[in-house]
Amino acid sequence: MKQKNTRMIAFAAAVMMAAGALVSCGSKDVNSGPVTSDQKSHNEVSSAAGPDSTADTTANSTVQSEPNISTTAGPDGAKAEEEYTAEAYDIQTNDAAGSPINRSMTANKGGAMALQEADAEEYSQPEENGFKLVSAEPVSTFSTDVDTASYANARRMLTKGQRVYPESVRAEEFINYFSYDYKQPEGDCPIALTTELSDCPWNENSKLLLVGVQAKDIKQETRPAMNLVLLVDVSGSMSSKDKLPLMVSSFKMLAKNLDANDRISIVTYSGEEKTVLDSATGAEYDKIAAALDSLEASGCTAGEAGINMAYALAEKNFIKGGNNRIVMATDGDLNVGVSSAEELTALVEKKREGGVFLSVLGFGTGNLKDSRLEALADNGNGNYSYIDCEREAKKVLVSELNGTLYTVAKDVKAQIEFDPSAVEAYRLVGYENRALTAEDFTDDKKDAGDMGAGHSSTALYEIVPVNGVLGSQGAGFLELQGRDEGAAENTQADKLLTVKLRYKQPDGDTSEEITAPVAAADYVQKAPANLAFASCAAEFAMFLRQSEYSSLTLDMIKFQLTDNLLTDEYRREFKDMISMAEQNYTYN
């Protein structure tokens, strides 16, 4: 039986955040942000060990139970036969419906004076994916994801000297924050598929499968014209320096990369909605900048009215064959009109059918309504990013401008069909709120993830081979180069699984499909660079989420980040983030 995670993280002294201290990503402000305690369940007040407690407070360690998947070797080296049960694999329903968690609560530290957290942030926390038995559920289906908000949000917390809210961590967004060296699309196909298979670094009894999807890139000079409506929250909650002022500077970066073929409009909302700018050309930077500089924060937040006005303006200025998109910038604190994630989802689902997509930028600390913003972007055929500093704004709105704002494939779904004769069980890392049914895969009416130009989407599966061996001839975990001739020809028996992708063209209604088999012969003992780095990102997310499926400590994860994997500034910063976490998770 799987043991419950009993680790308790010590609660360090809380300090109120100094308003507006946001200089650059990764610069640590030791005077701001409370160190938070674990939250054991939705809206449950958690407490940490006090001076008289016997709780284990070992620094930088994660005392967690391994999945109950034992494969004991017999005297002849073969794996001993055992009964695999649903209980042993922690079979779960993977219900993607998680209730929002409001972080405005009081935490008690060892009976000492209660410390009020300085925020009311909301997150949705679906139950973490567990192992599935292939004999019971041979097919796994999910929507692809290119969002990165969870990773940037975690960076914000670590930079402020906080621990990361476990329920804010979405493993797939940690993995997908980074670029990978995947096969590029060919011909008219807008996406390409890459698979890699090696050992699982956090479970010696499992293998790790990477499924990578690469979208085709487009050159800036050849991209279609853009009709953008900037939907800006100017309510009173946006007054701090890390909200409206950062938002204004971010949109100025975007405006500098537009040209005379592009159109840009600005709609604001607070107590009332207002059109500040109507269809200026991208060549009119001074006009756009002046409109942005005129924005001031005050009043309540009538998000529904602002969304409706933005769609009306985008439809009025619609560019046929162009990129028609609303870019919403807010902390998500909608308190007038439609405001719940469910209501907002219904609102934008109706609007997207007209060919206007919606992307969302989250800003700020203390009031972030993450669950609402994710729902808006997911159902508006857009993506969700969190902007914690100007360097992140440059990444999202300049370096990755085409990926953020120009869709090349929509409703991208993945389905992995496991061979029960070869794979005993599997677990998808992350994607809890992207789960689809097997029937959804071929249902062209079912909405799924959209991929922007140059974006990649990566998923990791932890898989357990039948009897612990890969391949029909018992070749085990070798690269199968030494098999005899008969075994080498037995490719069907060595097939482990089949990966299928379905997608639509941006203006299409019918899906096309890509299929690729994965066999035992695809296994390599040394993990390829893509898989090696993606696994580190997943491990860090599992640590911060307090996952029961990994017991790796931060120094173990950092040890795997060899120099050859740190190929750009964002990957190098990732290693620095782990060092920050080591400080924040050490109890003094």
C-alpha positions as CSV (number, residue, x, y, z in Angstrom):
1,M,0.0,0.0,0.0
2,K,1.3,3.4,-0.9
3,Q,2.4,5.4,2.2
4,K,1.2,8.9,2.6
5,N,3.7,11.7,2.5
6,T,4.3,12.8,6.1
7,R,7.0,15.3,5.4
8,M,6.4,18.7,7.1
9,I,8.3,21.8,5.9
10,A,9.4,24.1,8.7
11,F,7.8,27.5,8.7
12,A,10.3,30.4,8.8
13,A,9.5,33.9,9.9
14,A,7.2,35.8,7.7
15,V,7.8,39.4,6.5
16,M,5.4,41.6,4.6
17,M,6.4,42.2,1.0
18,A,8.0,45.5,0.1
19,A,5.7,47.0,-2.5
20,G,7.1,47.1,-6.0
21,A,10.6,45.7,-5.5
22,L,10.9,44.1,-9.0
23,V,14.2,44.8,-10.7
24,S,15.0,41.6,-12.7
25,C,14.2,37.9,-12.8
26,G,16.2,35.9,-10.4
27,S,17.4,38.8,-8.1
28,K,16.5,37.8,-4.6
29,D,14.7,40.3,-2.3
30,V,15.4,39.0,1.1
31,N,13.1,41.6,2.7
32,S,9.9,40.7,1.0
33,G,7.4,37.8,0.9
34,P,6.3,35.4,3.7
35,V,7.7,31.9,3.8
36,T,4.6,29.8,3.6
37,S,3.7,26.4,5.0
38,D,2.5,23.4,3.2
39,Q,-1.2,23.2,2.4
40,K,-2.4,19.7,3.1
41,S,-5.9,20.0,1.6
42,H,-8.2,22.6,0.0
43,N,-8.7,25.5,2.3
44,E,-7.1,23.6,5.2
45,V,-4.9,25.6,7.6
46,S,-1.5,23.9,7.9
47,S,1.0,24.3,10.6
48,A,4.7,23.6,10.8
49,A,6.9,22.2,13.5
50,G,7.6,24.5,16.4
51,P,10.5,24.5,18.8
52,D,9.0,21.7,20.9
53,S,8.0,19.5,17.9
54,T,9.6,16.2,17.0
55,A,9.0,16.7,13.3
56,D,11.9,16.0,11.0
57,T,13.3,19.3,9.7
58,T,16.3,18.1,7.8
59,A,17.5,20.7,5.4
60,N,17.1,20.2,1.7
61,S,15.6,16.8,1.9
62,T,12.3,15.3,0.7
63,V,11.2,12.4,2.9
64,Q,8.7,10.7,0.6
65,S,7.6,7.2,-0.2
66,E,8.5,5.4,-3.5
67,P,5.6,4.1,-5.6
68,N,4.9,0.5,-4.6
69,I,6.3,-1.1,-7.7
70,S,8.8,-3.7,-6.6
71,T,10.5,-5.9,-9.1
72,T,12.8,-8.2,-7.0
73,A,15.5,-10.0,-9.0
74,G,15.6,-13.8,-8.6
75,P,18.7,-15.9,-8.2
76,D,19.1,-16.3,-12.0
77,G,19.0,-12.6,-12.6
78,A,15.4,-12.7,-13.9
79,K,12.7,-10.6,-12.2
80,A,10.7,-12.5,-9.7
81,E,7.0,-12.9,-10.6
82,E,4.7,-10.8,-8.5
83,E,1.1,-9.7,-8.6
84,Y,0.5,-6.2,-9.8
85,T,-2.6,-4.7,-8.4
86,A,-4.4,-1.4,-8.9
87,E,-3.5,-0.5,-5.3
88,A,0.2,-1.1,-5.9
89,Y,0.1,1.3,-8.8
90,D,-2.0,3.9,-7.0
91,I,-4.7,3.8,-9.7
92,Q,-6.4,7.2,-9.9
93,T,-9.3,8.6,-11.9
94,N,-7.3,11.7,-12.8
95,D,-10.3,13.9,-12.3
96,A,-9.2,17.3,-13.8
97,A,-11.7,19.3,-11.8
98,G,-9.9,21.0,-9.0
99,S,-11.5,23.6,-6.7
100,P,-9.7,26.9,-6.5
101,I,-7.6,27.3,-3.4
102,N,-7.7,30.7,-1.7
103,R,-4.4,31.4,0.0
104,S,-5.8,34.0,2.3
105,M,-5.5,32.1,5.5
106,T,-3.8,32.0,8.9
107,A,-1.0,29.5,9.6
108,N,0.1,28.5,13.1
109,K,3.7,27.8,13.9
110,G,4.1,25.4,16.8
111,G,1.4,27.1,18.9
112,A,3.1,30.5,18.4
113,M,1.3,33.7,17.3
114,A,-0.6,33.2,14.0
115,L,1.0,34.7,11.0
116,Q,-1.4,36.1,8.3
117,E,-0.2,35.4,4.7
118,A,0.0,38.6,2.7
119,D,-2.1,37.4,-0.2
120,A,-5.3,36.0,-1.5
121,E,-4.0,34.0,-4.5
122,E,-6.2,31.3,-6.0
123,Y,-5.0,28.1,-7.7
124,S,-6.7,25.0,-9.0
125,Q,-5.1,21.7,-7.7
126,P,-6.2,18.6,-9.5
127,E,-5.0,15.4,-7.9
128,E,-1.6,14.3,-9.2
129,N,-1.6,11.6,-11.8
130,G,-1.0,8.2,-10.5
131,F,0.0,4.9,-12.2
132,K,-2.4,3.2,-14.5
133,L,-2.5,-0.5,-15.3
134,V,-2.3,-1.1,-19.0
135,S,-4.5,-4.1,-18.7
136,A,-7.3,-1.8,-17.4
137,E,-6.5,1.5,-19.3
138,P,-4.2,0.9,-22.3
139,V,-4.8,4.4,-23.7
140,S,-3.7,7.7,-22.4
141,T,-5.1,10.9,-24.0
142,F,-4.4,14.5,-23.3
143,S,-4.4,18.0,-24.7
144,T,-0.9,19.5,-25.5
145,D,0.2,22.6,-23.5
146,V,2.6,25.4,-24.2
147,D,1.7,27.5,-21.2
148,T,4.6,28.6,-19.0
149,A,2.9,30.7,-16.3
150,S,3.5,28.2,-13.4
151,Y,7.2,28.2,-13.9
152,A,7.6,32.0,-14.0
153,N,5.2,32.3,-11.0
154,A,7.4,29.8,-9.0
155,R,10.4,31.9,-9.9
156,R,8.7,35.0,-8.5
157,M,8.0,33.2,-5.2
158,L,11.6,31.9,-4.9
159,T,13.1,35.3,-5.8
160,K,11.0,36.9,-3.0
161,G,12.4,34.4,-0.5
162,Q,9.3,32.3,-0.3
163,R,8.5,28.7,-0.6
164,V,6.4,27.8,-3.6
165,Y,2.7,27.1,-3.1
166,P,2.5,23.4,-3.9
167,E,-0.9,23.8,-5.6
168,S,0.5,26.4,-8.0
169,V,2.9,23.9,-9.6
170,R,2.0,22.4,-12.9
171,A,4.8,20.1,-14.0
172,E,4.1,20.4,-17.7
173,E,4.6,24.2,-17.6
174,F,8.0,23.7,-15.9
175,I,9.0,21.3,-18.7
176,N,7.6,23.5,-21.5
177,Y,9.2,26.7,-20.3
178,F,12.3,25.7,-22.2
179,S,13.2,25.0,-25.8
180,Y,14.4,21.6,-27.1
181,D,16.2,20.3,-30.1
182,Y,13.4,18.5,-31.8
183,K,12.8,17.4,-35.3
184,Q,11.4,20.3,-37.4
185,P,8.1,19.9,-39.4
186,E,8.3,19.1,-43.1
187,G,6.1,20.1,-46.0
188,D,2.6,21.4,-45.2
189,C,2.5,19.7,-41.8
190,P,2.7,22.4,-39.1
191,I,4.0,20.0,-36.4
192,A,6.6,17.2,-36.0
193,L,6.9,14.4,-33.5
194,T,10.0,13.3,-31.5
195,T,10.1,10.4,-29.0
196,E,13.0,9.4,-26.7
197,L,13.2,6.5,-24.3
198,S,15.7,5.9,-21.4
199,D,15.9,5.3,-17.7
200,C,13.8,7.1,-15.2
201,P,16.1,9.1,-12.9
202,W,13.8,9.1,-9.9
203,N,12.6,5.4,-10.0
204,E,15.0,2.6,-10.9
205,N,12.2,0.3,-11.7
206,S,10.8,2.5,-14.5
207,K,11.7,3.8,-17.9
208,L,11.1,7.4,-19.0
209,L,9.4,8.2,-22.3
210,L,9.6,11.7,-23.9
211,V,6.9,12.8,-26.4
212,G,8.0,16.1,-28.0
213,V,5.9,18.1,-30.4
214,Q,7.6,20.9,-32.4
215,A,5.6,23.6,-34.2
216,K,6.9,25.1,-37.4
217,D,8.5,28.5,-37.0
218,I,7.8,31.5,-39.3
219,K,10.0,34.4,-40.1
220,Q,9.1,37.8,-38.7
221,E,9.0,39.4,-42.2
222,T,6.7,36.7,-43.6
223,R,4.2,36.4,-40.8
224,P,0.6,37.4,-41.5
225,A,-0.6,40.8,-40.4
226,M,-1.8,41.1,-36.8
227,N,-5.0,42.6,-35.4
228,L,-4.3,42.9,-31.7
229,V,-6.6,44.2,-29.0
230,L,-4.8,44.8,-25.7
231,L,-7.3,44.2,-22.9
232,V,-5.9,45.9,-19.9
233,D,-7.1,45.6,-16.3
234,V,-6.8,49.1,-14.7
235,S,-8.7,48.3,-11.5
236,G,-7.5,49.4,-8.1
237,S,-5.8,46.0,-7.5
238,M,-3.4,46.8,-10.4
239,S,-1.8,49.8,-8.8
240,S,1.5,48.2,-7.5
241,K,4.7,48.5,-9.5
242,D,4.7,44.8,-10.5
243,K,1.3,45.1,-12.1
244,L,0.2,48.1,-14.3
245,P,3.7,49.8,-14.6
246,L,5.3,46.5,-15.6
247,M,2.4,45.8,-17.9
248,V,2.8,49.2,-19.7
249,S,6.6,48.6,-20.2
250,S,5.8,45.0,-21.5
251,F,3.3,46.2,-24.1
252,K,5.7,48.9,-25.2
253,M,8.2,46.1,-26.0
254,L,5.5,44.4,-28.0
255,A,4.6,47.6,-29.9
256,K,8.2,48.2,-31.0
257,N,8.0,44.9,-32.9
258,L,4.9,45.7,-35.0
259,D,4.9,47.2,-38.4
260,A,2.6,49.2,-40.7
261,N,0.6,46.1,-41.7
262,D,-0.4,45.4,-38.1
263,R,-3.2,47.0,-36.1
264,I,-3.3,47.5,-32.4
265,S,-6.2,48.6,-30.1
266,I,-6.4,49.1,-26.4
267,V,-9.5,48.4,-24.2
268,T,-9.4,49.0,-20.4
269,Y,-11.8,47.8,-17.8
270,S,-12.3,48.6,-14.1
271,G,-15.6,50.1,-12.9
272,E,-16.4,50.6,-16.6
273,E,-15.0,49.4,-19.9
274,K,-13.4,52.0,-22.2
275,T,-11.7,52.0,-25.7
276,V,-8.5,53.9,-25.3
277,L,-7.1,53.3,-28.8
278,D,-8.9,52.0,-31.9
279,S,-6.8,50.4,-34.6
280,A,-3.6,52.3,-34.7
281,T,-1.0,50.9,-37.1
282,G,2.1,49.2,-35.8
283,A,4.1,52.1,-37.3
284,E,2.5,54.6,-34.9
285,Y,4.6,53.6,-31.9
286,D,4.5,57.1,-30.3
287,K,0.7,57.1,-30.4
288,I,0.5,53.6,-28.9
289,A,3.1,54.5,-26.2
290,A,1.2,57.6,-25.2
291,A,-2.0,55.7,-24.9
292,L,-0.3,53.1,-22.6
293,D,1.3,55.9,-20.5
294,S,-2.1,57.4,-19.9
295,L,-3.4,54.4,-18.1
296,E,-4.1,54.7,-14.3
297,A,-5.4,52.1,-11.8
298,S,-8.6,52.6,-9.8
299,G,-12.0,51.1,-9.1
300,C,-13.5,47.6,-9.2
301,T,-13.0,44.9,-11.8
302,A,-15.7,44.4,-14.4
303,G,-13.9,41.8,-16.5
304,E,-16.9,40.4,-18.4
305,A,-17.8,43.8,-19.8
306,G,-14.2,44.4,-20.9
307,I,-13.9,41.0,-22.6
308,N,-17.1,41.7,-24.6
309,M,-15.9,45.1,-25.7
310,A,-12.5,43.7,-26.7
311,Y,-14.1,41.0,-28.8
312,A,-16.4,43.5,-30.5
313,L,-13.4,45.7,-31.3
314,A,-11.4,42.7,-32.6
315,E,-14.3,41.7,-34.8
316,K,-14.8,45.2,-36.2
317,N,-11.1,45.4,-37.2
318,F,-10.9,41.8,-38.3
319,I,-8.1,41.0,-40.8
320,K,-9.1,38.2,-43.1
321,G,-6.2,35.7,-43.2
322,G,-4.4,37.6,-40.4
323,N,-3.8,36.9,-36.8
324,N,-6.8,38.3,-34.9
325,R,-6.2,38.1,-31.1
326,I,-7.0,39.7,-27.8
327,V,-4.1,39.9,-25.3
328,M,-5.6,40.2,-21.8
329,A,-3.3,41.5,-19.0
330,T,-4.6,41.2,-15.5
331,D,-4.1,39.7,-12.0
332,G,-7.4,37.9,-12.6
333,D,-9.3,39.6,-9.7
334,L,-12.6,39.9,-11.5
335,N,-15.3,40.9,-9.0
336,V,-18.1,42.4,-11.1
337,G,-20.2,40.4,-13.5
338,V,-19.1,37.0,-14.7
339,S,-16.0,36.0,-12.6
340,S,-15.8,32.3,-11.9
341,A,-13.6,30.1,-14.0
342,E,-16.6,28.2,-15.2
343,E,-18.5,31.3,-16.3
344,L,-15.5,32.8,-18.0
345,T,-14.9,29.5,-19.9
346,A,-18.4,29.6,-21.2
347,L,-18.0,33.2,-22.3
348,V,-14.8,32.8,-24.3
349,E,-15.9,29.4,-25.8
350,K,-18.6,31.2,-27.7
351,K,-16.4,34.0,-28.8
352,R,-13.5,31.9,-30.2
353,E,-15.7,30.5,-33.0
354,G,-15.5,33.8,-34.8
355,G,-11.8,33.4,-35.4
356,V,-10.6,35.8,-32.6
357,F,-8.3,34.0,-30.2
358,L,-7.5,35.0,-26.6
359,S,-4.1,35.0,-24.9
360,V,-3.6,35.9,-21.2
361,L,-0.7,37.6,-19.3
362,G,-0.8,37.3,-15.5
363,F,0.8,40.0,-13.4
364,G,1.5,40.7,-9.7
365,T,1.8,39.3,-6.3
366,G,-0.7,38.7,-3.5
367,N,-3.9,38.7,-5.6
368,L,-3.2,36.4,-8.6
369,K,-6.3,34.4,-9.6
370,D,-4.3,31.8,-11.5
371,S,-7.1,29.3,-12.0
372,R,-9.3,31.9,-13.8
373,L,-6.5,33.1,-16.1
374,E,-5.6,29.6,-17.1
375,A,-9.3,28.8,-17.9
376,L,-9.6,31.9,-20.0
377,A,-6.5,31.2,-22.2
378,D,-7.2,27.4,-22.5
379,N,-10.7,28.0,-23.8
380,G,-9.9,31.1,-25.8
381,N,-7.5,29.2,-28.1
382,G,-4.6,31.0,-26.6
383,N,-1.8,30.6,-24.1
384,Y,-1.2,31.8,-20.6
385,S,2.1,33.4,-19.4
386,Y,3.0,35.0,-16.2
387,I,5.1,38.2,-16.3
388,D,7.2,38.7,-13.2
389,C,9.8,41.0,-14.6
390,E,10.9,42.9,-17.8
391,R,13.1,40.1,-18.9
392,E,10.2,37.6,-18.9
393,A,8.2,40.2,-20.9
394,K,11.0,40.3,-23.4
395,K,11.0,36.5,-23.7
396,V,7.2,36.2,-24.2
397,L,6.5,39.3,-26.2
398,V,9.7,39.8,-28.2
399,S,11.9,36.7,-28.5
400,E,8.9,34.4,-28.7
401,L,6.5,36.9,-30.2
402,N,5.3,34.7,-33.1
403,G,4.8,31.7,-30.8
404,T,2.9,33.8,-28.3
405,L,0.6,35.5,-30.8
406,Y,0.5,33.4,-34.0
407,T,-1.1,30.0,-34.0
408,V,0.1,27.4,-36.5
409,A,-1.9,24.4,-35.3
410,K,-5.0,24.2,-33.1
411,D,-6.7,21.6,-31.1
412,V,-3.5,19.5,-30.8
413,K,-4.2,16.2,-29.0
414,A,-1.9,13.3,-28.1
415,Q,-2.9,9.7,-27.5
416,I,-0.5,7.0,-26.4
417,E,-1.6,3.4,-26.8
418,F,0.4,1.0,-24.7
419,D,1.0,-2.7,-25.6
420,P,-0.2,-4.7,-22.6
421,S,2.2,-7.5,-23.5
422,A,5.2,-5.1,-23.1
423,V,4.1,-2.4,-20.6
424,E,2.7,-3.2,-17.2
425,A,1.9,0.4,-16.0
426,Y,2.4,4.0,-16.9
427,R,2.1,7.5,-15.3
428,L,1.8,10.8,-17.1
429,V,3.9,13.5,-15.4
430,G,1.7,16.6,-15.1
431,Y,-1.1,17.5,-17.5
432,E,-3.7,16.8,-14.8
433,N,-6.0,19.5,-16.0
434,R,-5.4,18.6,-19.7
435,A,-6.7,15.0,-19.5
436,L,-9.1,13.9,-22.3
437,T,-11.1,10.7,-22.7
438,A,-10.1,8.2,-25.4
439,E,-13.2,9.2,-27.4
440,D,-12.2,12.9,-27.3
441,F,-9.2,12.1,-29.4
442,T,-11.2,11.6,-32.6
443,D,-13.9,14.1,-31.7
444,D,-13.2,17.2,-33.8
445,K,-15.7,19.2,-31.8
446,K,-13.6,18.7,-28.6
447,D,-11.3,21.7,-27.9
448,A,-7.6,21.1,-27.2
449,G,-4.3,22.9,-27.0
450,D,-3.1,25.4,-29.6
451,M,0.5,25.7,-30.7
452,G,2.2,29.0,-31.7
453,A,4.9,29.3,-34.3
454,G,8.2,27.8,-33.1
455,H,6.7,26.5,-29.9
456,S,7.3,23.0,-28.6
457,S,5.2,20.9,-26.2
458,T,6.8,18.1,-24.2
459,A,5.2,15.3,-22.1
460,L,7.0,12.6,-20.0
461,Y,5.6,9.2,-19.2
462,E,7.0,7.0,-16.5
463,I,6.5,3.4,-17.7
464,V,7.0,0.0,-16.1
465,P,7.9,-2.8,-18.5
466,V,6.3,-6.2,-18.1
467,N,8.5,-8.2,-15.7
468,G,10.9,-5.4,-15.7
469,V,12.3,-6.1,-19.2
470,L,12.0,-4.3,-22.5
471,G,11.6,-6.5,-25.6
472,S,10.2,-9.9,-26.3
473,Q,13.5,-11.8,-26.0
474,G,14.3,-10.6,-22.5
475,A,17.0,-8.2,-23.7
476,G,16.3,-6.0,-20.7
477,F,17.6,-2.5,-20.5
478,L,20.4,-2.9,-23.1
479,E,20.4,-1.2,-26.4
480,L,19.5,-4.5,-28.0
481,Q,22.5,-4.5,-30.3
482,G,23.5,-8.0,-29.3
483,R,20.2,-9.8,-30.0
484,D,20.3,-12.8,-32.3
485,E,18.9,-12.6,-35.8
486,G,15.5,-14.0,-35.0
487,A,14.9,-11.5,-32.2
488,A,16.1,-8.6,-34.3
489,E,13.4,-9.4,-36.8
490,N,10.7,-9.6,-34.2
491,T,9.9,-5.9,-34.3
492,Q,6.1,-6.4,-33.6
493,A,6.8,-8.2,-30.4
494,D,9.2,-5.5,-29.3
495,K,6.7,-2.7,-29.8
496,L,6.0,-0.9,-26.6
497,L,3.5,1.7,-27.6
498,T,2.2,3.9,-30.3
499,V,2.1,7.7,-30.2
500,K,-0.7,9.5,-32.1
501,L,-1.2,13.2,-32.6
502,R,-4.2,15.0,-34.1
503,Y,-4.3,18.7,-35.1
504,K,-6.2,21.2,-37.2
505,Q,-5.0,24.0,-39.4
506,P,-5.6,27.4,-37.7
507,D,-8.6,28.0,-40.0
508,G,-9.7,24.3,-40.3
509,D,-12.4,22.2,-38.8
510,T,-11.1,18.7,-39.6
511,S,-8.2,17.0,-37.8
512,E,-5.2,15.4,-39.4
513,E,-3.2,12.6,-37.7
514,I,0.4,11.7,-37.2
515,T,1.4,8.3,-35.8
516,A,4.8,6.9,-34.6
517,P,5.5,3.6,-32.9
518,V,8.0,3.2,-30.1
519,A,9.8,-0.1,-29.7
520,A,12.3,-1.6,-27.2
521,A,15.0,-1.0,-29.7
522,D,14.5,2.8,-29.3
523,Y,15.7,2.6,-25.7
524,V,19.2,4.1,-25.0
525,Q,21.0,3.8,-21.7
526,K,22.3,7.3,-21.6
527,A,19.4,9.8,-21.8
528,P,19.5,12.1,-24.8
529,A,19.9,15.8,-24.0
530,N,16.3,16.6,-24.5
531,L,15.1,13.9,-22.1
532,A,17.9,14.6,-19.6
533,F,17.0,18.2,-19.2
534,A,13.2,17.7,-19.4
535,S,13.5,15.2,-16.6
536,C,15.3,17.7,-14.4
537,A,12.5,20.3,-14.9
538,A,10.0,17.6,-14.0
539,E,11.9,16.6,-10.9
540,F,12.1,20.2,-9.7
541,A,8.3,20.6,-10.2
542,M,7.7,17.3,-8.3
543,F,9.9,18.5,-5.4
544,L,8.0,21.8,-5.2
545,R,4.7,20.1,-5.5
546,Q,5.7,17.6,-2.8
547,S,5.0,14.7,-5.1
548,E,4.9,11.2,-3.7
549,Y,6.5,9.9,-6.9
550,S,10.0,11.3,-6.4
551,S,12.3,11.4,-3.4
552,L,15.1,13.3,-5.1
553,T,16.6,16.2,-3.2
554,L,17.5,19.5,-4.7
555,D,21.2,18.8,-4.7
556,M,20.5,15.5,-6.5
557,I,18.6,17.3,-9.2
558,K,21.3,20.0,-9.6
559,F,23.9,17.3,-9.9
560,Q,22.2,16.0,-13.1
561,L,22.4,19.5,-14.7
562,T,25.7,19.0,-16.4
563,D,27.2,21.9,-18.4
564,N,26.2,20.4,-21.8
565,L,22.5,20.7,-20.8
566,L,22.8,24.4,-19.9
567,T,22.7,25.7,-23.4
568,D,21.0,29.1,-22.9
569,E,20.4,31.8,-20.4
570,Y,17.0,30.3,-19.3
571,R,18.5,26.9,-18.6
572,R,21.4,28.5,-16.6
573,E,18.8,30.5,-14.6
574,F,17.0,27.2,-13.9
575,K,20.0,25.9,-12.1
576,D,20.2,29.2,-10.1
577,M,16.5,28.7,-9.2
578,I,17.3,25.4,-7.6
579,S,20.0,27.1,-5.6
580,M,17.5,29.7,-4.4
581,A,15.1,26.9,-3.5
582,E,17.9,25.3,-1.4
583,Q,18.0,28.5,0.6
584,N,14.3,28.9,0.9
585,Y,13.7,25.3,2.0
586,T,16.4,25.3,4.6
587,Y,15.1,25.6,8.1
588,N,17.2,27.9,10.4
